[in-house]
Amino acid sequence: METTIALKGSKNIGVTIEKRLNEIGIYTLTDLAERTPEKAYRGIGKNYPDKTIPKCYYLYSLKGALLDIDWRKLPENIKKELRT
């Protein structure tokens, strides 16, 4: 049986990011992993076309949540991969 981990309380996932992820159908880290941080970021952007959604901050936060590390400590190769 697969265990899912809630977004709430996950590293890098605050109230705003959790709310925005929930709006696009992502409720757990498993959901996020299946959707991928890149697709989740695009989904959030579609819901907020008039807002600037900081690409690096959101992508780094989402990837860091999956890896259980602070977004500021992501290895440079992962940051580069996310920016491309």
C-alpha positions as CSV (number, residue, x, y, z in Angstrom):
1,M,0.0,0.0,0.0
2,E,1.4,3.4,-1.1
3,T,1.6,6.1,1.5
4,T,0.9,9.7,0.4
5,I,2.3,12.7,2.2
6,A,0.1,15.8,2.6
7,L,1.4,19.0,1.2
8,K,0.7,20.8,4.5
9,G,3.8,20.7,6.6
10,S,6.0,19.7,3.7
11,K,9.3,21.6,3.2
12,N,8.8,24.7,1.1
13,I,5.0,24.5,1.0
14,G,3.4,27.4,2.6
15,V,-0.3,28.3,2.7
16,T,-0.3,30.1,-0.6
17,I,1.5,27.5,-2.6
18,E,-0.6,24.7,-1.0
19,K,-3.8,26.6,-1.9
20,R,-2.7,27.1,-5.5
21,L,-1.7,23.5,-5.8
22,N,-5.0,22.4,-4.4
23,E,-6.8,24.6,-7.1
24,I,-5.1,22.5,-9.8
25,G,-5.9,19.2,-8.2
26,I,-2.6,18.6,-6.3
27,Y,-3.2,17.6,-2.7
28,T,-0.2,15.4,-1.9
29,L,3.5,15.1,-2.7
30,T,2.5,12.0,-4.7
31,D,0.2,14.1,-6.8
32,L,3.0,16.7,-7.3
33,A,5.5,14.0,-8.3
34,E,3.0,12.5,-10.8
35,R,2.2,15.9,-12.3
36,T,5.8,17.2,-12.0
37,P,6.9,20.6,-10.6
38,E,7.1,22.0,-14.2
39,K,3.5,21.1,-15.1
40,A,2.3,22.2,-11.7
41,Y,3.9,25.6,-12.2
42,R,2.3,26.0,-15.6
43,G,-1.1,25.0,-14.1
44,I,-0.8,27.6,-11.4
45,G,0.2,30.2,-14.0
46,K,-2.9,29.5,-16.0
47,N,-5.1,30.1,-13.0
48,Y,-3.3,33.4,-12.3
49,P,-2.7,35.0,-15.7
50,D,-2.6,38.5,-14.3
51,K,-0.1,37.7,-11.6
52,T,3.7,37.3,-11.8
53,I,4.4,33.8,-10.5
54,P,8.2,33.7,-9.8
55,K,9.4,30.8,-11.9
56,C,12.5,30.0,-10.0
57,Y,11.0,30.4,-6.6
58,Y,8.0,28.2,-7.4
59,L,9.9,25.6,-9.3
60,Y,12.7,25.4,-6.7
61,S,10.1,25.2,-3.9
62,L,8.1,22.4,-5.6
63,K,11.2,20.4,-6.5
64,G,12.7,20.9,-3.0
65,A,9.4,19.7,-1.4
66,L,9.7,16.4,-3.4
67,L,13.3,16.0,-2.3
68,D,12.6,17.2,1.2
69,I,15.3,19.9,1.1
70,D,15.1,23.7,1.4
71,W,14.6,25.3,-2.0
72,R,17.7,27.5,-1.5
73,K,19.9,24.4,-1.1
74,L,18.9,22.7,-4.3
75,P,22.0,21.6,-6.2
76,E,22.9,23.9,-9.1
77,N,22.5,21.1,-11.7
78,I,18.8,20.7,-10.6
79,K,18.2,24.5,-10.6
80,K,19.7,24.6,-14.1
81,E,17.5,21.8,-15.3
82,L,14.4,23.5,-13.9
83,R,15.2,26.8,-15.7
84,T,15.4,25.2,-19.1
